[in-house]
Structure formats: C-alpha cells, structure tokens
Amino acid sequence: MGKSDFPKKYQSLAKMLEYVLKLVLIFEFMKKKTAFLLSTALLFVCGSLLSAPNEDPVIIDNGRNGVKFESIQKSQISNSGGPVTRITIPLKALTTPDKDKWVRNVSVELTVVYRDEKAKKKDPSFLVFKSSAKLFAIKVNQSTPVQFFIPWEAYEIYGLKNAPCAWRINLKVNGEPVEWTKANIDSFFFMEPSLMKKTTDLKAAYDAFDELVKKSAGYNENVLVPLPLAPFAIRYYQCYRNPNEVSPTYIVNSQ
C-alpha cells in the first residue's frame, strides 16, 4: 500500500473524528454558557432578596412627627364645656402579600401618659389613657388618619394643659402584630428622656414604658375613645367641619 492510498482509506474516519470534535466543542460551549446563565440568574435572585427592604405592611406616615396631639377649643365644638384633646395617627399601608390595593383588618392600640399636674405628692404621678380601634381597610400608599379623643371634662379634671410625657402605639394587621424594630421604634414609641435612659434595646424601652403605665394603670378606663365612640358633638365637628378629610371605616365596639 503506497502513501497515495492513505487519505482515501481513512477519509471517512477523519471526517467522523472531525464531526465528533465539533460536537465536543459545541458541548463545552453550551456547558459554559449554561453555567454562566445559571450563575447570573442565581446572583440576580440573591441580590434581589438581599436588596429588597423588609417592609412593614403598615407604618405611621411621617414617623413620630406624624402623630399629632391637638387641643380643639370649646368655641369650635357645640355644647362643649372646655377644650377637647384630639390625637391623630396617620397610617400608611405599604404592601400586601397578593399585591392588592387594600390592607384589611388593621388594629390600632394607643396608650398615652400625662403627668398629673394636680398631684400633691412629691414623687411624680402619672395619668394613663388607653384605647383601641379597628379599621375595615386602608388603601395602599394613601395616608389614613385614625383619631382618638379625650373629652373636655378630662381637661379640667386632670389639668391636661401640657403635651403627654409618653405614648405608645401598637399595630396589628389581620391579627398579626407589626413588630418593633430598631428602624421603626421611633415611630411607635415616645418617652421623655428624663423618664428613661437612652437605649437602643427594644425590650428595655418596652419595659420602661410598662413600668410607667403600671404606676397609674386602671385610673382612666374608657376616657380616651376612638372617633365612633366619641360624643355626638365631637363626631359632628370632625365629620362635617372637615369635609375634605377622608375618614376610614371603623369597626365599632373594637375596644
């Protein structure tokens, strides 16, 4: 067999080897491409999870500064014998699990502590007012005012001329509490610095407030009331003299 016969004899084998080599190269390319795509997708998913904020379903709009304590003069409310204290908590729904436009069954619990200005004791004495309200629903990304009132008689009886020295707000959505965190505690809690040491420990802050409340707990049951349970003159003032303010639907008897 001469040299000239070699290519013809192995021509088909060479073509087969060439074909196999191309398949191997294609396989290697696809393997690298697939690995790249999978790693890119994994990085994207992980990055999204890490960067996405762990949002509370409902927050207090504008934080602590959003909570307003106002004195409505007796000249503004029919049949009132003195100033009425109005407390407004603006709620804002941020998200829902099913991306709905509404968050249902939002509960608000408010505890307010005043110094007892009429107390004759040397040690400081405190007045505690506590109430709760439940809303049918609030709209996502819309500020919704929840309002509580202390009647005018309390203004004179207790001498509520100054701002409260402490207050706390607890929220629930469908029965699940909105947890306090270092990021949101300033929105849900206030206490005069003289009454507690500055701390970032949530339990310490909570315990300090509870200790303050225990000193006067039970003195003023049902004095602080949500809008639906306020006297008719207060409801009339709030609803008919503020026609441009959207009021949520309260589920009555939620205290």
N, C-alpha and C positions, 0 to 999 in steps of 0.2 A: 504494500500500500504506500503510495507516494504522498508527498506533502500536499499536493493539489487536491487529494481526496479528503483531507481532514475537515475543512469547513463544511463541506456538503454533508458529511456524515453526522457532524454534531450541530448542524444548523438549527434543527428543531429543538435540541436540548438547550442551546444558547438562548433561543427565543423564550423557552419556558423559564429559564433562570432569570432572564430579564423581566419577565412578567411577574415572577414571584418577588423579585427585588422591588419592583414598583408597588406591589401590594404591601410589602413590609414598610416601605417609606410612607405610603398613604396611611397605614395603620398607626405608625408612630406619630404622624402629624395629627391625626384625629384624636389620638390619646392625649397629646399635649394640649390640643385645642379644647377638648372636653374638660381636662383638669383645670385649665385656665378659666373656662366659663363657670365651672362649679365653684372654684375658689372665689371668683369675683362675686357670684351670687351670694355665697356664704358671708363674705365681707360686707356686702350691701345689707343683708338681713341683720347681721350683728350690729352694724353701725346704726341702722335704723332703731333697733331696740335700745341701744345704749344712748343714742342722742334724743330719743323721744321722751318728753317730760312725763313724769308720773303725776298726771293732773288729778286734782280732787274733782269729783263730779260737780260739786257746788262750792263756791267760795263767797267771801264777803267782798263785794265790789269796792275797790279802792282801799282795801285793808282796814286797819283800825281807824283811819281818818274818815272812812265811810260811815261809821256808826255815829249817829247824831243824837244828842240829848238837848231837847229844846223846851223852853217854857212858853206856853201859849197863854197869853193874858186873858183875864176873865171877861174883858170887853169884847173879845173875839168869839167867845162861846156862850150861847144863850143859857140863862139860868145858872151860870157858874158863879160860885162864891169866891173864887180865887184862881191863881194860875194852875194850869194842868201841865204835867210833865209828859212830853211825847218822846219816845225812843224809837228811832228808825234804823233798821238793819237792812241795808241793800244787798240782796242775794243775787248771785250770777251763776247760772248753770254753764259749765264748760263743755261737757261731753256726756254722751250716753253710750252704753255698750252696742246698741244697734243703730247708732248714728241718727237717732230720732231728733226731732226739733224740740221735744219737751222732756223734762225730767219730772217724774211723778212722785207723789208722796214725800214731800220734803218737810221735815220736822225741825222746829227751832226752839231751843230751850234757852231762856235768858235769866241770869241771876245778877242782880245789881246790889251793891253795898254802898251805903252812905254813912258818914259819920253822924252820930246822934248829937246834934248841936245843943239839944236841950238837956242832955245828961248832966247830972250834978256830981257824978263820980270823978275822982281824979284820974283814974285809968280810962283810956278811950273806950267809948261804947259805940256799937255799930247797929245799923238798921239794914235788914236784908229783905229784898223783894225778889220773888221768883215766879216765873210764869212760863208757859209754853204755847206754841201754836203749830198747827199742821196745815200745809198748803196742798191743794189738789194737784197743782202742777206749776212749774215755772218754765219759761221759754229759754232755750239755749241762746247765749250771748246777748241777753237782754237784762238790764238791771231791774230787779223786782223788789220794791220796798215792803218790808214786813214791819208792822208798827205795834208798839205796846204803849200803854198809858198808865200813869199814876194819877188818880183823881185829885181834885183841888183840896179836898179835906185833908189829905195827907201832907200837902204843902204847909198847911198851918199847924196841924197836929205835931208833925215831926220837924218842922222848920227846914224843909228841903230847899235851901237857898243856894247851896253850892253844888258843884259837879260831884258825881259819885267818886269814891276813893278806889273802887274796884268793880269790875264786872267780868262776866264770863259768858260765852256763847257756845252751845253745843249743837251741832247739826247732825241730822240723820237723813239718809235717802233710802226709801223702801226698807226702813228698819235698821239699816246698816250705818253705824256712826262714821262721820268724816273724822279720821284720826288726826290728832295734833302731831305736828312735826316741827322741827326747827325752822322750817321755811314758812309755816303758816301760823305759828303760835301767836305772833304779834297781832294777827287779825282777830283771833278768838278770845283774847285774854288781855286784861289791863289791871294793874295794881300799882298804887303809888309806891315809889321807891322806898319811902320811909316804913312801909309795912312789910317789906321783904327784901332780902339780899338779891342783888342782880345775879341771875343764874340762867344758864342755857339748859339746865337739867329739867326736862318736862315734868317729871314726877315731883320734883321739889317745888316747882311752880304750882302744880295742881294741888299738892298737899298744903302749901301755904295758903292758898285760897280757901280750901276746905276748912282749915283751922279758923280762918277769919269768919267764915259763914257759921260754923258751929257755935261761936260765941253769941250769936243772936238768932239762930235758926228758930222758925216757928212763930215769930212775933207778928208777922205781917202776911199771913196766908191770904191769897186771892185779892190783894190790894193792887198789885201790878197785873194788868189784864191785856190780852190781845184785842185788836180792833173790834171783832164781832161781839165781844163781851163787855165792851165799854158802854157807859151810859149813852142814851139816845142822843143827847146834845153833843157829845163828843163825836159820835159817828156821823151825825148830820154835818158838823163842821168839817170833818175830814173828807167826807164823800162829796158834799155839794159845794163846798168852798174851794175845793181843789179839783175842778173838773178835768184838768189836763193830765192829772197823775193817774197812771194805770194802777189799779189795785188788784192784787191776786185774789183768788177764791180760797177762803179759809174753810177748813173742815171744822165745824163748830163742836164744842164740848170735847176738845182735844187735850184739855189740861189734865 
